[in-house]
């Protein structure tokens, strides 16, 4: 459980199916959480996409 005023850091990773992690990031931001979120993975969800 996260205590009030406690800094939360999250690292999400993924490959071609990592786009589901983006939905999680959007929801965290929608709830106005001031968490430090890092993404490790490809920028696009499909090979060859830019």
URZI-V925971 format. One record per run of one state. SS is the DSSP state (helix for helix, strand for strand, loop for the rest). FROM is the first residue (numbers start at 1). TO is the last residue. If there is no record, write none. Layout:
((SS/FROM/TO) (SS/FROM/TO))
This chain:
((loop/1/8) (strand/9/14) (loop/15/18) (helix/19/30) (loop/31/35) (strand/36/41) (loop/42/50))
